[in-house]
Amino acid sequence: MSASTDREILNIDEAAALLGVSVKTFNKVLHSESIPARKIGREWKFSRRALIEWVGKGNSMDFYRDSGERGKGDDGRRTGGWEIGLD
């Protein structure tokens, strides 16, 4: 194992890698969702365990559940919570 896979506290690059997304995508989700994190000085810090639990507690049906007309895409599904473009 490398040093970054042994550590419990991750920086933004390591947290994005843990979730398998780019830093750009992770940063967008960080600002639009309730990711467990702490900002210390100018840097974000993340608990490896908390991120894994956060992903595990997610429910895809919450993402697609209708919430009125606001935020609906052309296919009728709610996508307003994750306005993430492709890298």
N, C-alpha and C positions, 0 to 999 in steps of 0.2 A: 504494500500500500504506500501511496505517496503521502507526503505531509498534509496535503489538503484533504485527503479522504479520511485522515485520522482526527482531524480537528472538529470540535463541536460547534465553534463559533466561526461563521463564514463571512467573507466580504461579498460584495455584489457579484463579482466575477465567478466566485466559487458557488454562490447560491444559484445563479443562472445555469451553470454547468450541472449542478445537482439535479435541477428540474429539466435539463436537456433543451433549453431555449437560449436564444441570443441574449446578451446583456441589454440590447435595445428593447426587445420584447419584454424581458423581465422588468425593466424600468417602467414600461408603460403599465404593466399589471400592478406593480408596486404603487403607482399613483392612482389607480382606478379601483383596486380591490383592497381587502383588509388582510394583507399579508402580515404575519407576525414578524415584526422587525423593531429595531431600536436604532435611532440615529445618534451616534456619538461623535461630537465635533462635526466634521464635514462628511463623515463616512457612515454608511448604513452597515449594520451588523445583523446577522441572521443565525438563529439556532438551527442546526441540521435537523434535529428531532422535531422542532416546531414546524419547520417547512414540510417535512414528510407527513406529519399529522394534519397540517392544513390541507394538503392535497388529498389525503385520505378522507377527510370530512366533507369534501366537496360533493355536490350533487348536480349532475348534468341537467336534471329536470328543472332545477332552479334557474339555470341559464336560459333554457328555452321556454319557460313558463310565460304565458302572455301577461302583460302588465298594461293593459289598455292599448291605445293606438300609439302612444309615445314609445319610440325605440324599436318599432317593428320594421324589419326589413321587407323586401319584396315578397319573400316566401312566407310571411306572417309570423316568423319566430322573432323573439326579443333578442336583439344583439347589442343593445345600447351599452351594456356593462363591459363589454370587451371590444372596444374599437381599436383593434390591433391590425396593422397592415403587415403584409408579407415583407420579410427582409430581403 
